[in-house]
Amino acid sequence: MPSLFRRRPAEVADVPDDAVTPETPESTETPRPKGYTPSKRELGMTTPKRTATDPRRKVEPAPANRREAYRRQRTRMREQRREAAEGMRRGEEQYLLPRDKGPERALVRDIVDARRTAGTWFFAGALIVILGSSRAMPVPVQLASNILWVVLALAVVIDSVLIARKIKRLVRERFPKTTQRMGSLYLYGILRGITFRRMRMPKPRVPLGAAV
């Protein structure tokens, strides 16, 4: 008895050619190592440009003419000067003048700024002396002006000596291998000491009476 599940040769021959499923050809790609991660290009993905992802980044269009280019240049220079002035006031090293650079000079500024100096009153006293010493003033006023002048001069000299002594002691303690000339540091501190506190540049970073 023929098998109920066996196809006869005639039935096989009657199957059309297009009904036969073709065999899948073997892949010709090079086998990839284990753990291989395909790139975005292989996956059909593209990396967006920075200008498209960062809304804060603005591309400035090219100037229309020379006048516009000159105006932009002046604006940039003005911004750079403003930034440099602000950095100098804050005491940032990159914006300081050569005379103000270095840790030793920063220490000298702190020494002077932490104390009340007689030099801050020198110019105001000098103005009073000039006005009081004129011949139009009475003799007692002229005499008082001359005495005031002597007192101011002595106060500035004594204060300068004290500042120089403290500069010498602290600089030698904290910077024993410094190459700065001590005379230059003394002069730097004395000149800062006779300048009004609000007019000092860089601005004082320590309050009056602070321990340095």
C-alpha positions as CSV (number, residue, x, y, z in Angstrom):
1,M,0.0,0.0,0.0
2,P,1.6,3.3,-1.0
3,S,2.3,5.8,1.7
4,L,-0.4,8.5,2.1
5,F,2.3,11.1,2.8
6,R,4.8,10.3,0.0
7,R,4.4,12.5,-3.0
8,R,4.3,10.9,-6.3
9,P,6.9,11.8,-8.9
10,A,4.1,13.2,-11.1
11,E,3.0,15.5,-8.4
12,V,6.6,16.8,-7.9
13,A,6.9,17.3,-11.6
14,D,3.7,19.3,-11.7
15,V,5.1,21.9,-9.2
16,P,5.9,25.1,-11.2
17,D,9.5,26.3,-11.1
18,D,8.7,29.7,-9.6
19,A,7.1,28.0,-6.6
20,V,10.5,26.6,-5.5
21,T,12.1,28.8,-2.9
22,P,15.7,29.7,-3.9
23,E,18.5,29.1,-1.6
24,T,19.9,32.0,0.2
25,P,23.4,32.8,-1.0
26,E,26.1,32.8,1.5
27,S,27.2,36.2,2.8
28,T,30.3,37.6,1.2
29,E,31.0,40.2,4.0
30,T,34.0,39.8,6.1
31,P,33.1,38.3,9.5
32,R,33.3,41.0,12.2
33,P,35.0,40.4,15.6
34,K,32.9,39.8,18.6
35,G,31.8,43.0,20.3
36,Y,32.0,45.1,17.1
37,T,30.0,48.3,17.2
38,P,28.8,49.6,13.9
39,S,29.4,53.3,13.2
40,K,26.7,55.9,12.7
41,R,27.5,56.0,9.0
42,E,26.9,52.2,8.7
43,L,23.7,52.6,10.5
44,G,22.6,55.4,8.2
45,M,22.8,58.1,10.9
46,T,24.5,61.5,10.6
47,T,25.9,63.7,13.4
48,P,24.2,67.0,13.5
49,K,26.3,70.1,13.3
50,R,27.1,72.2,16.3
51,T,25.1,75.1,15.1
52,A,22.0,72.9,14.9
53,T,22.4,71.4,18.4
54,D,23.5,74.5,20.3
55,P,21.0,77.3,20.1
56,R,23.3,79.6,22.0
57,R,25.9,79.5,19.3
58,K,25.3,82.3,16.9
59,V,27.1,82.7,13.6
60,E,27.7,86.3,12.9
61,P,27.2,87.1,9.3
62,A,29.9,88.6,7.2
63,P,30.1,92.4,7.2
64,A,28.3,94.1,4.3
65,N,31.0,96.7,3.7
66,R,34.2,98.2,5.1
67,R,32.4,100.5,7.4
68,E,30.5,97.7,9.0
69,A,33.7,95.7,9.4
70,Y,35.4,98.7,11.0
71,R,32.5,99.2,13.4
72,R,32.7,95.6,14.5
73,Q,36.4,95.8,15.1
74,R,36.0,98.9,17.3
75,T,33.3,97.1,19.2
76,R,35.5,94.0,19.8
77,M,38.4,96.3,20.9
78,R,36.2,98.1,23.3
79,E,35.0,94.9,24.8
80,Q,38.6,93.6,25.2
81,R,39.7,96.8,26.9
82,R,36.7,96.6,29.3
83,E,37.5,93.0,30.0
84,A,41.2,93.8,30.6
85,A,40.3,96.7,33.0
86,E,37.9,94.6,35.0
87,G,40.5,91.8,35.2
88,M,43.1,94.3,36.4
89,R,40.8,95.6,39.1
90,R,40.2,92.1,40.3
91,G,43.9,91.4,40.3
92,E,43.9,88.6,37.7
93,E,47.5,87.8,36.8
94,Q,46.9,87.7,33.0
95,Y,45.6,91.3,33.0
96,L,48.1,92.9,35.3
97,L,50.8,95.3,34.2
98,P,54.4,94.0,34.5
99,R,55.0,96.1,37.6
100,D,52.1,94.3,39.4
101,K,52.8,90.7,38.4
102,G,54.2,88.1,40.8
103,P,53.3,86.6,44.1
104,E,55.7,88.9,45.9
105,R,54.0,92.0,44.7
106,A,50.6,90.6,45.6
107,L,51.9,90.1,49.1
108,V,53.1,93.7,49.2
109,R,49.7,94.9,48.1
110,D,48.1,92.9,50.9
111,I,50.5,94.3,53.5
112,V,49.8,97.9,52.5
113,D,46.0,97.4,52.1
114,A,45.6,95.8,55.5
115,R,46.8,98.9,57.3
116,R,45.9,102.5,57.6
117,T,48.7,104.5,56.1
118,A,49.7,108.1,56.7
119,G,50.3,108.6,53.0
120,T,46.6,108.5,52.2
121,W,46.3,111.9,54.0
122,F,49.4,113.3,52.4
123,F,47.9,114.9,49.3
124,A,44.9,116.3,51.2
125,G,47.3,117.8,53.8
126,A,49.6,119.1,51.1
127,L,46.6,121.0,49.5
128,I,45.8,122.6,52.9
129,V,49.4,123.6,53.3
130,I,49.6,125.2,49.9
131,L,46.4,127.2,50.6
132,G,47.5,128.2,54.1
133,S,51.0,129.2,53.2
134,S,49.9,131.9,50.8
135,R,50.8,135.5,51.7
136,A,47.2,136.5,51.8
137,M,46.7,134.3,54.9
138,P,47.4,135.6,58.4
139,V,50.8,134.8,60.0
140,P,49.3,132.2,62.5
141,V,47.7,130.3,59.6
142,Q,50.9,130.2,57.7
143,L,52.8,129.0,60.7
144,A,50.2,126.3,61.3
145,S,50.4,125.2,57.7
146,N,54.2,124.9,57.9
147,I,53.9,122.8,61.1
148,L,51.3,120.6,59.5
149,W,53.6,120.1,56.5
150,V,56.4,118.9,58.8
151,V,54.1,116.6,60.7
152,L,52.8,115.0,57.5
153,A,56.3,114.6,56.1
154,L,57.5,112.9,59.3
155,A,54.4,110.6,59.4
156,V,54.9,109.5,55.9
157,V,58.6,108.8,56.5
158,I,58.0,106.8,59.6
159,D,55.1,104.9,58.0
160,S,57.2,104.1,55.0
161,V,60.0,102.7,57.1
162,L,57.5,100.5,59.0
163,I,56.0,99.2,55.7
164,A,59.4,98.5,54.3
165,R,60.4,96.5,57.4
166,K,57.3,94.4,57.2
167,I,57.7,93.8,53.5
168,K,61.3,92.6,54.1
169,R,60.3,90.2,56.9
170,L,57.3,88.6,55.2
171,V,58.8,88.3,51.8
172,R,61.9,86.6,53.1
173,E,59.8,84.3,55.2
174,R,57.4,83.3,52.4
175,F,59.6,83.6,49.4
176,P,63.2,82.8,50.5
177,K,64.3,82.1,46.9
178,T,62.7,85.2,45.4
179,T,64.6,87.0,42.6
180,Q,62.8,90.3,43.2
181,R,64.9,93.3,44.4
182,M,63.9,94.3,47.8
183,G,64.4,98.0,47.0
184,S,61.9,97.7,44.2
185,L,59.4,96.0,46.5
186,Y,59.8,98.8,49.1
187,L,59.2,101.5,46.6
188,Y,56.2,99.6,45.2
189,G,54.6,99.4,48.7
190,I,55.4,103.0,49.6
191,L,53.8,104.3,46.4
192,R,50.8,102.2,47.0
193,G,50.6,103.5,50.6
194,I,50.4,107.1,49.6
195,T,47.6,106.4,47.1
196,F,44.0,106.7,48.3
197,R,42.5,103.3,49.0
198,R,39.7,103.7,46.5
199,M,42.1,104.7,43.7
200,R,44.5,101.8,44.2
201,M,44.9,99.4,41.2
202,P,44.4,96.5,41.5
203,K,41.7,96.9,44.1
204,P,42.4,95.9,47.6
205,R,41.4,92.3,48.3
206,V,41.9,92.4,52.1
207,P,40.0,94.5,54.5
208,L,41.6,97.0,56.9
209,G,43.1,95.3,60.0
210,A,43.3,91.9,58.3
211,A,46.1,89.6,59.3
212,V,48.5,89.1,56.4
